[in-house]
Amino acid sequence: MSFRALLFDMDGVVIDTHQSVTTFWLDLAQQYQVTLTDDDFAKHIYGCPLNQTLDICFPKLTADERKAIHRHMVDYESNLAYDEVPGVSALLRALRQAGFPVALVTSGEPHKVEAVLSQLNIENVFSTIVTAVDIQHGKPDPEGYLLAAKRLAQAPENCVVFEDSTAGITAGYSAGAFCVGLDSWGNRAALQRAGAAHIIPNFADVRLERNGKDNLTLQLDNTKMLNLIL
């Protein structure tokens, strides 16, 4: 299989934020006396934009309460210390050096993206960045991935999407991309059901090699290799 662009989610793919995201929403649910189920987290929180989560899981909030939550999230996310998913920054730098098109497609907002890229020292690795402010419909809607492919002048079926949430895999699969799931917190089966064609734990063992003047090889693991065309 040959591809011409790679599209990366941020939370759970570039940075390990599963616990911080979970903590934020559990605390918020306790504050507003809302019960959140595992299904809510899988379908409406992990990988989804803030406003979308509030619409579905916190429908009784007033406009002022929503604004207060947004300010709280900005403060919360701006003060976190972010840890990268193993191997991802080295891979992103290698892709940049090779001149291969790479996009970041996140449900997060620009302030968080700026903090993450600065902390990981990868400000210049992405060819384009799609955040929550660039789209009308968040994951699992494919809009973000379709926009990223368009910005890179590539058909979605020529793109590989890396995602850790079922909402994200659904978005990438619906866009028509080849989806690689990151099973970092025990949701392998759910990722496969959502459309992940292959599963990896992280990027620690992923290898990028040049295979001729205009071709690269992305070795995901011992069983899967992707051909990348420059």
N, C-alpha and C positions, 0 to 999 in steps of 0.2 A: 504494500500500500504506500502511496506517495502523497505528500501533503506540502502545502506552500505557506502555512502560517500556524502559529501556536497561540492559543487563547487561554490565559490563566485567570482563575478566580483568585481572590486575595485571602479572605479569612478561611483558614483550614488548608490552604494550598501554598500560599506564600508565607503566611504567618500562622502560628499555632494559637488560635484564640477560642478554641472550643469551650474551655472552662470559663474564660472571662465573659463570653457572650451568654453562656448559661447562667452565670451568677448575676449578671445585669438584669436579665429578664425574670429570674426567680425573685429577686429583691423587689422589682417593680410590681410583680404579681402580688406579692405579700402586701405591699403598700396600698394597692388599690383593690385588694380582696378579690383577686381573679385567680381561678384555677387553671393552670397550664398543664396539659397532658404531654406525654411523649410524642403523640401524633401532632400536637400543636407545634412542638419544637421542630419536628422533622419537616412539616409541610409549610409552616408559616413564620418560622423564626430563623433557623439556620439557612443562610444564603439569601434571605429576603430583606428588602428595604424596610427601614423603620416605620414609615407611614403605612405601608402595606400591613405590617404586623399589628400596628395599632388599630387599623380599620377592622381587622378580622378578630383579633384576640382581646382588644380593649375598646369595644364599640361605644361604650357609654361615657367616654371621656369628654370633657368640655374642650373648647378650643384653647382656653388658657392652660388647661392641664396638659394638652398635647405639646404646647409650646414649652412648658416647663420640662417635660420629658425630653424634648429635643435638646434643650440647653444642658440638661443633666448628661445626656449621651455624649455631647460634644466634649464636656468637661471630663467625663469618665474615659473616653477613648484618647483624648489628647494627653492624658497623664499616665497611660499604660506604658510599660516597657515591653516591646514586642520581640518575641523569639521567632526566628525563621523556621519553617519546616525544613528538616535536614536535607541539605544538598541543593536547595532551590536557588540561592543567590549565585552559587558557582555556575549552575546550569544557565541561568539568565544572562550572566556576564559572557559565558561562552557563546551563547546564541547571538548576543549583541556583537561580539567580536567577529563572528562569522557573517554578520550582515543578514541574519534571518529574521523575518517579520514576526514580532511578538506583541500581543496586546494584553492589557490587564482589564478584566471585566468584573466589576465588583458592585454589590448592593450598598457598599459603604459610601460615605460622602467625602468630598475633596479634603477636608481637614484630616481625616483618618489616613487617606492615601498619602498625603504629604508627610505625616508623622512616620508612617511605616517605611516609605522609601528613604527618608532621611536616616532613620535609625539603622536600616539594613545597608545603607550606602549603595543603593541601587537606583538612584534618581534618573539615570539616563538609559536604562536597559529596555524600556518599553517603547515600541513604535507609536502606539496610541493607548489612551486610557479612557475607559468608559466607566462612569460612576453613576450613582443614583440620580444626580441632577441632570443627566443627559438623556434620560428615558422617561416614558410615561408609565410603562408596565414593568414591574420587577420580576425576577425569577419566581416561579417556573416559566413565565412567559419568555420566549426566545429573543425579545427585542434587543436586549443588550448584546447578545452574541451576533445577531444579524447586523447591528450597527458597527461592531468591531470589524467584522468581515468586510463590510462595505468600505470602512475607512482604510482598510489594508488593500482594497481593490482585489479581494479574493472571493470566490464562491464559497458559501459555508461548507459545502461538502469537501472542500480542499483544506479545511481547518481541523485542528485537533484541539479539543477543549479539556482542560484539567479542572476537576471539581471534586469537592468532598461532601456536598450535600445532595439529597435527592432532588430538591428544588433546582439546584444548579445543573445536575445531570439531565433532568427533564428539559431544562431550557436549552442546553447544548444539543441534545438529541432532537428536540423539536425544530431547532434551527437547521438540522441536517448535518451536523459535524460528527466526527469520530470522537467519542467520549472516553476519557481515561479517568477512573475514579480513584481517589485517595482514601483508603480505609484506615483512617487514623484513630477512630473511636468506635470500632466494632459495628459498622453499618454496611459491610460488604454486600450482603444479600440484597439489601434495599437499593444500593447503588446499581447493582446488576439489573434489578427489576425496573429501575427507572431508565435504563438504556446504556449503562457503562459497558463498553466492549472489552475493557481490560481494567484490572485493579492493581495498584501498587501501594505500598505502605507510605512511601515518601520518595524523595529524589536522591537519596544517599547513594544508591547503586545505579542511577541513570547515567548513561554515558553518551556524549556527543562526539562523533568522529567525522572528519571530512572524507568523502568517498568520491574523489574526482573534483574537477573544477567547480561544477554547479550542483553538487549533491552532497548531502550530509546524511549520516545514519544516527538515529536516536535509539539507543538500546535501552529499553525500559527495564528489562530484567533478562533472565536466561531464556525466557520463552517468547518474548515479543520484541520485534524491531520495527521501527517506522523509518521510511525513506523520506527525506526532506529535500525539496527541490528549491534551489535559490533562484 
